Amino acid sequence: MQTVVLAAGEGTRMRPLTADRPKPMLPVAGKPLVAHTVETAIAAGASRIVLVVGYEADAVRTYFEEADADLDVPVTFVTQDRRRGTADAVASAVPALDDGPFAVLNGDALYEVADLRSLFESGPAVGSYRVENPSAYGVLERGERGYLEGVIEKPDDPPSNLINTGAYVFPAETRDRLDVAESDRGELELTDALQRACESVDVDVVPVDRWLDVGRPWELLEANEWKLADLDTRVRGTVHPDATITGDVVIEDGARIKSGVVIDGPAYVSAGATVGPNAYVRGATYLGADTKIGHAVEVKNSVVDDGSSLGHLSYLGDSVLGRNVNFGAGTNVANLRHDGNSVAFTVKGDRVSTGRRKFGVVCGDRVKTGIDTSINAGVRLDTETTTGPGETITRDR
């Protein structure tokens, strides 16, 4: 099944992590988010991949050009010049497609191999998933025979809890109708193209057992929790004899684990990273390339991206740090509300519930904190934010 993967979005809901890079390139268990989507599609039977890129396209293209030898299928890149919706993105990929049906996947979502295999075999089809709050998604309507009748975008009164996963198989004739799939917003949306396909063919609604739309910062934690749990232990870096490693832990070549370190997996330590001495890493934690976790630092269930440093006497829990962040000595992050309610976070100007009882800070690239900074749960620090010595940060900056 030839497969189009959409990786051109700017990821505004993922700010501040996407201020300087596309969302599909955010790190998940040692590789970009979009790489997991592509590799799952290939394992499910994708015969070729057409990657639609846009914002910061070179980052996506460079990664896959270097990884191409390991993918075993052709990979083609198409740049989406216009920003007029998902159908427009797929329309830009049509010249690179062969004749016949084609699949479309969102490059910022995670799927299971078995689910995509079922989808590919059932086309024309759309992947479906049941959620508790369907009003935040596109809700699928099915007819008496179970086939798709339509998609209702973010309804106030959803007819069901069955939502669209952004995974499709389209019949060949759909490619000629993408440019007329215009929504009320004036954008060319795939769901409108899908509804037009329903007028002439039966579109199957295929349930998926597991799916994650990685659209907001705490969902990047969920993505790492998912994929780190699938890893097997692989130690290629240098580990001091006095360090303790338990659970499934990947330590890449060039990483250094110093004396007194305890790592309770699942965890991933990238090339060039140093941990310790006397540091504690636990939970589903990802440490990017050239990161530094220093003396008496504890990192729990977090993503620490390339080049970031927590050098001395700090705590980081259930948090996401962008690239080249520096925590001054004694910087501590709260990750739990006293009332036990879910932590809220700011997304596109609105405070929304993360649904997580524990959630700490999200730092954009190049944030720097002064010594003894205290950061409250659910705080967002935008790119290049700084704090002074001894500050207590209770609001976004």
C-alpha positions, 0 to 999 in steps of 0.5 A: 500500500503506497502511503502518504505521511503528512509532516508539514504542520507547524504544531502551534498547539505544541508551543513552545517546543515547536517555535524553531522546528516542526512537530514531527521532528520532536523526540520520541524514544531516540528518533523523531515522532514522524519516524515512528509513524513511517516505520509502523506503516512500513511494518504494516505493509506500506510499499512506498512512503511519500512524505509531505513536508513544509515548515522546516522541511530540511530537518525532516528530509535530512533525517530520512535521507540518512535513514533511507538505507534502513527503511527498505522502501522508496521514500519521496519528499513533496513540499506543500507550498500552500497552507489550505488544509490536509486535502491540499497537502495530499493533493501535492503528493498525488503526482508522486503516487502510482496508480491505485489506492493509497493510504494517508497518515498523520505524521504526528500520530502513533499507531500499532502495526496490526491496526494499520495492517487491518486498515490497509487491507480494508480500504476504502477505510478510515481508522476509528478510536473511542475516546471519553471526550469526542467533542474535541475531535472529528466524530464518525457517523455510521449508517445501518450497514456500519459504513461511514456516512460522514464526519462531524468536526468537533461537535457540541453534542457528539452522536457517538464517542467514535472519532477519526484517527487521521488514518485513511485508505482512499480509492484511486479516483479520490485523487482527482477530487481533492481540489474540490474538497473545500470546507466552510473555512475555505480549506481543503480538508481530507474529511470532506474528500472522505465524505465525497468518497462515501457518495460512490463507494462504501467506506469501512470504519476500522477500529484501532486498539491503540492510537495517540494524537501527539498534539500538545506537550503532555502528549509528547510524554505519553508518546515517550511512555508508549515507545520507551516501554517497547525498548529492549536493553542495549548498552553501548556507552560507558557505564561506571561499575558503581552505577546501577541500571535496572529495567529496560535502558538504552545507553547509546555509544558515546554516552557516559554513566558515572559512579553512583548513578541509578537508572530505573528504566524504561529510559533512553540515554543518547550519544554524548549524554553524561549522567552523574555522578550520583544522579537518579533517572527513573520512569519513562525518561528520554535524555537527548544527545549531549545532555548533562544530568549532574551531581544529585540531580533527579529526573523522573518521567521526562523528556530532556532534549539535545544539549540541555543541562541540569548540572547540580542539585535539581529535580525535574519530574513529568516535564519536557525541556527543549534544546539547550536548556540550562537549569541553574543549581538548585532549580526544582520543578513541582509536578503535583497540585495540592488539591489532587486535580489534573494539572492545567497548561496553556495551549494557544492562549487557553488554560486546558486540563492535561488530564494528568495528575502529575505534570511539571514544566514545559521549556522552549529552546535555550531557557535558562534558570537562575540558581534556586529557581522554583517552578510551579506545576503546569508552567510554560517557559517560552524560548529563551526565557530566563529567571533570576536567582531564587525566583519562584515561577507560578505563571507562564513566561 
